[in-house]
Amino acid sequence: MTSATGDPGPSPDTDGAPRRADAATRPGRARRRLWITAAAACVAVLAGVAVLVLRLLGGASLDTSGITGVQITVFQSIPPPDTIRVSLETGASITAFDQLVQDHGIGVVGTSDDLVPGCAGGVMTTILLTRDRQAPTTLEYYSCGGTTGSNLTGDASGFISAVAARYIDCAGRGWGSQSVGSCPGA
């Protein structure tokens, strides 16, 4: 039965009163809400993955412009304790260090608090970069019990190995400050 306006009237399964579908129960709107929620969750996951990838791949490289000196300190706390300090102060040695930074895609993120929590011992490598009229930059890498931690991005372990091979091993494993002026390639 159709009214004069073209409305078919109440459906036979109702009590005679016409009913409107509630906005929350309309299938089209429910699907749209579900799609929007799923899209927002995907965006959040992708943003988290992007941050992780940038951290692993190095993100922004370390700015090495204006470096006037590099102080490398390696402290081994496993007996017998040992500290080696190497200073790079010549233009050639700083340029060679800069090349290692670039070769390994090194960047710096945040601070290095609690590098390897709960580990006693290990080897701590600290690299202090000094610049004219700027605050120094500290690079830290800690290795303990097969676990590593650092405030570096990029190939941190490769970088630290290259620094050790080029500057620490060449200068000799002794106490106090060492000059690397006589090291090949320094």
Backbone hydrogen bonds, N-H to C=O, Kabsch-Sander energy under -0.5 kcal/mol:
donor,donor_aa,acceptor,acceptor_aa,energy
3,S,7,D,-2.6
6,G,3,S,-1.3
14,T,11,S,-1.6
25,T,22,D,-1.2
26,R,22,D,-0.7
26,R,23,A,-0.6
30,A,26,R,-2.1
31,R,27,P,-2.2
32,R,28,G,-1.9
33,R,29,R,-2.5
34,L,30,A,-2.2
35,W,31,R,-2.6
36,I,32,R,-2.7
37,T,33,R,-2.5
38,A,34,L,-2.6
39,A,35,W,-2.6
40,A,36,I,-2.4
41,A,37,T,-2.1
42,C,38,A,-2.3
43,V,39,A,-2.4
44,A,40,A,-2.1
45,V,41,A,-2.3
46,L,42,C,-2.8
47,A,43,V,-2.4
48,G,44,A,-2.0
49,V,45,V,-2.4
50,A,46,L,-2.5
51,V,47,A,-2.2
52,L,48,G,-2.1
53,V,49,V,-2.9
54,L,50,A,-2.6
55,R,51,V,-2.2
56,L,52,L,-2.6
57,L,53,V,-3.0
58,G,54,L,-1.1
59,G,54,L,-0.8
62,L,106,I,-3.2
64,T,62,L,-0.7
67,I,64,T,-1.2
68,T,130,T,-2.9
69,G,130,T,-1.3
70,V,88,L,-2.2
71,Q,128,L,-2.4
72,I,70,V,-0.6
72,I,86,V,-3.3
73,T,71,Q,-0.5
73,T,126,T,-3.0
74,V,84,I,-2.7
75,F,73,T,-0.5
75,F,124,M,-3.0
76,Q,74,V,-0.5
76,Q,82,D,-3.1
77,S,75,F,-0.6
77,S,122,G,-2.3
78,I,122,G,-0.6
82,D,76,Q,-1.9
84,I,74,V,-2.5
85,R,176,G,-1.4
86,V,72,I,-2.8
87,S,178,Q,-1.2
88,L,70,V,-3.3
89,E,87,S,-0.6
94,I,90,T,-2.2
95,T,91,G,-2.3
96,A,92,A,-2.2
97,F,93,S,-2.0
98,D,94,I,-2.6
99,Q,95,T,-1.9
100,L,96,A,-1.5
101,V,97,F,-2.0
102,Q,98,D,-2.4
103,D,99,Q,-3.0
104,H,100,L,-1.7
105,G,102,Q,-1.2
106,I,101,V,-2.2
107,G,153,T,-1.1
109,V,151,N,-2.4
115,L,112,S,-0.6
119,C,116,V,-1.4
123,V,143,S,-2.6
124,M,75,F,-2.8
125,T,123,V,-0.5
125,T,141,Y,-3.1
126,T,73,T,-3.0
126,T,124,M,-0.5
127,I,139,L,-2.9
128,L,71,Q,-2.8
128,L,126,T,-0.5
129,L,127,I,-0.6
129,L,137,T,-3.1
130,T,69,G,-2.6
130,T,128,L,-0.6
131,R,134,Q,-0.5
132,D,66,G,-1.0
134,Q,131,R,-0.9
137,T,129,L,-2.1
139,L,127,I,-2.9
139,L,137,T,-0.5
141,Y,125,T,-2.2
142,Y,149,G,-3.1
143,S,123,V,-2.4
144,C,147,T,-3.2
147,T,144,C,-2.1
149,G,142,Y,-2.1
151,N,140,E,-1.6
153,T,107,G,-2.2
154,G,55,R,-0.9
155,D,104,H,-2.4
156,A,154,G,-1.9
159,F,155,D,-2.3
160,I,156,A,-2.6
161,S,157,S,-2.3
162,A,158,G,-2.2
163,V,159,F,-2.7
164,A,160,I,-2.6
165,A,161,S,-2.5
166,R,162,A,-2.4
167,Y,163,V,-2.9
168,I,163,V,-1.0
169,D,164,A,-3.1
171,A,167,Y,-1.4
172,G,168,I,-1.0
174,G,172,G,-1.5
176,G,83,T,-0.5
178,Q,85,R,-1.9
180,V,87,S,-0.6
183,C,180,V,-1.6
186,A,183,C,-1.7
